[in-house]
Amino acid sequence: MNNPLGSGAPTWARELAASYVAGAASVFLLHGNVHDLVPVADVADVPDVDVKNAFISLDDYLATQLFGQRDIVLTYDRGSGIRFLAPGDGDRRASMQEDFYKTLKAVDSISGTSFATSRPKDPKIVLELLDRYILHKLVETPKDGNRKSLAIVIRYVETITPAVDGSWLSGELGANLIKLLNWANDPGIRAADVTLCLVTENLGDVNRRLVENPFISKVEVELPDETTRERYVKQLLKDTALAKTVAREGNGLTLVGLTQAVTGSEELASLREAKKELIEKQCFGLVEFVAPSFDLDMVVAPDAVKDRLEQDVALFNKGRLDALPMGYLLCGVIGTGKTFTAMCFAGSLGIPTILFKNLRSKWVGSSEGNLQKVLSVIKALGPVVVVIDEADAALGNRGSGGDSGTSSRMFGMISSLMSDTRYRGRILWMLLTCRPDMLPVDLKRQGRCEVHIPLFPPETEEARQEMFLAMARKNGVKVTPGDIPTLPEDLTGADIESLLVQCVRRAAIAGAPSPSAAHIRDTLAHFRSPYYGLEKELQLLVAIRESTDPNFIPERLRTRYAAPDKAIALEHRIQEIAALLR
């Protein structure tokens, strides 16, 4: 690796090579899509080449492409021990083994050990052996004056130096960490032709001292882009026309996952379903890949709210991503349709939609690694809508304690991606909460969630009637508009849907296929929505305060609470209710 790789190499490989040649680092921490296939430059586009030769494993890529000119390339993990990497070249592999075990025999003769014959797998012993081998390469004086070059790949480095609290770093774990840090900090190694690659899927699983060491260069192996996916499918299926469609639909998948998705799934619908299942598995079930069934035509909201969302859909369809916000905050009283509105917006956009599930593991560090995996998939999926329900509880804040800083780092990862303008219009964040006052300002500020939309119960009888009919369409219930009686003023969208379901139940008991006017009238006479007076008032008031456009607020509420001279009174009432509810 005397010169940076050509333009046909993956971005991460060129980044690693350039960093090494510049002398910036000799220890690299590879993370991300490290278990996938890697395209071989100048081979992946040749039609007659076997796909197995055009796209190879990361180990083989490192051995043949990045370190193909090294005298010794070896890899280690706890399961397999030390192996020598020289795919398809038995003589080269034999030469590597001979040199390595020759050194081990010398160590055995001096130390009275038997490493050359026992072939240890234990990390502490192996790292000590590698340390002695590296030292030997640094001080040896060959007759020809050419020291042998060396590359070491340590796979699953998180199993050797896991992300544990400092109190756990005594004994073997501490010794392993110190050994790796010593290699990174050693100027002799940085000056020699010695390279070490530490490989992990998630940075969050690796000890922070390694991740944050200035002499260790972090290199992200990203998910394949559309061009790489198309090259791969062409080689896999030998079908140029199908390759374009599969590559477009396969965003967010690894090449290995793409293989599974296209096998027996040439129908587009089957491919999409396979993609959904694979992405959810890739993210360990931490996200749900949803396909919205409705669009904004189903939403009952003030004209200003619908106009804003419909205008943004039109801008997206015109390709004006630069005019779109980074994200939206939907807030309001429980039952006002925040999740439904978000899904309808996503349905109108017609792009993939990801629903966050619980990212917080009881194991410190695991949740951080989980989030890194999810965010890497989200970046590859774009354009995508990311919906985070109950955002105030799901995302935490910078000040969360008691977990060795995990919550703070997770907060930082999400907030960083939310403000990354490279993804404007490609990742649309939708944070949903009935308590926006509990959401950290860092997440909802301009530049992250730029449009704050409050949602309220229907203000007029016409709106309530429209909501009832919308809920009937959503649930597939046949209702005649003239059969709906006057509805109470305080009903939310969730109340109206619950009322509808009870009407269906009453009709079913009576043996009717759908509710009649009498069924609806009788059900309404016995319907009571649970009363949460202070809680709902607080949710309503903080939603009003949060709005970024006064026109989003119905006129009655705008006049009463949102006028400039009402701001102080609004704040006082919010503080008063909050104190009563503590």
Secondary structure, DSSP 8 states (H G I E B T S, - for coil): --S---TTS-HHHHHHHHHHHTTS-SEEEEEESTTSEEE-TTTTT-TTS-HHHHEEEHHHHIIIIISTT-SEEEEEETTTEEEE--TT-HHHHHHHHHHHHHHHHHHHHHHT--HHHH----HHHHHHHHHHHHHHHHH---TTS----EEEEE-SGGGTSBS--GGG-STHHHHHHHHHHHHHH-HHHHHTTEEEEEE-S-GGGB-HHHHT-TTEEEEEE----HHHHHHHHHHHH--HHHHHHHHHHTTT--HHHHHHHHTT--SHHHHHHHHHHHHHHHTTTSEEEE-----GGG----HHHHHHHHHHHHHHHTT-GGGS-SEEEEEESTTS-HHHHHHHHHHHHTS-EEEE-----SSTTHHHHHHHHHHHHHHHH-SEEEEETTHHHHS--TT--SSTTHHHHHHHHHHHHHT-GGGTTTEEEEEEES-GGGS-HHHHSTTTS-EEEEE-S--SHHHHHHHHHHHHHHHT----GGG-----TT--HHHHHHHHHHHHHHHHHTT-SS--HHHHHHHHHT------HHHHHHHHHHHHHH-S-GGGS-HHHIIIIISGGGHHHHHHHHHHHHHHH-
